[in-house]
């Protein structure tokens, strides 16, 4: 029998801001939560900062963001059935520590 231990490494990021999809902010397709790619762009330069995929429950989290910046969050439907959806000039939250952000993310899995 092989036993594996789960270990967690503390995440050290330059910035502690985050943008997360929960409540009414989850990714949905035809009104149901869905996994889709999400792009995070700098709202001023439109440079791509991060690309992630939402979970099956539609939740997502961008970590390590500069709270002095604003971002454009965009979701596209790879099936090409729906137009892209975007949230513009989103300011990252900073009400949770990095450890609390990780804990929240784990509860969504």
DAFEN-V584729 format. One record per residue. N is the residue number from 1. OMEGA is omega as a letter, one per 20 degrees, with the letter a starting at -180 (* if undefined). Layout:
BEGIN
((N;OMEGA) (N;OMEGA))
END
This chain:
BEGIN
((1;r) (2;r) (3;r) (4;r) (5;r) (6;r) (7;r) (8;r) (9;r) (10;a) (11;r) (12;a) (13;r) (14;a) (15;a) (16;r) (17;r) (18;r) (19;a) (20;r) (21;r) (22;a) (23;r) (24;a) (25;r) (26;r) (27;r) (28;r) (29;a) (30;r) (31;a) (32;r) (33;a) (34;r) (35;r) (36;r) (37;r) (38;r) (39;r) (40;a) (41;r) (42;a) (43;a) (44;a) (45;a) (46;r) (47;r) (48;a) (49;a) (50;r) (51;r) (52;r) (53;r) (54;r) (55;r) (56;r) (57;r) (58;a) (59;a) (60;r) (61;r) (62;a) (63;r) (64;a) (65;r) (66;a) (67;r) (68;a) (69;r) (70;a) (71;r) (72;r) (73;a) (74;r) (75;r) (76;r) (77;a) (78;r) (79;r) (80;r) (81;a) (82;r) (83;r) (84;r) (85;a) (86;r) (87;a) (88;r) (89;r) (90;r) (91;r) (92;r) (93;r) (94;a) (95;r) (96;r) (97;r) (98;r) (99;r) (100;r) (101;r) (102;r) (103;r) (104;r) (105;a) (106;r) (107;a) (108;a) (109;*))
END
